[in-house]
Amino acid sequence: QVQLVESGGGLVQAGGSVRLSCTASERTFSTSAMGWFRQASGKEREFVAAISWGGYITYYADSVKGRSTISRDNAKNTGYLQMNSLKPEDTAVYFCAAVPLSNNNYAPRTQGQYTHWGQGTQVTVSS
């Protein structure tokens, strides 16, 4: 059972940056697509970004496109989400998710397609 642990959250001023990490407990991460989702207080969890396990396919939500970068280092069993120009509306708990796939060029964008989830890390953006 793959376990995912997020880190890197915290309190950031508007306009600042944050780099979230997601470290997996097993090597199967290297053949798993990875996604980031977030859930603001009182709202449903929403898609943020996704990356194929080959690393060549990435998707972003419109709300973060152009100021976020998803990446991964399979040798370290770790994925990342770099977010810049942060806004107060980016405040949320950020979750990483993974799903083993045979297709290295597929990156799911819906929660139901992911089989493993981390516990989340809080990002708070102050105005």
Disulfide bonds with the S-S distance in Angstrom:
Cys22-Cys96 2.05
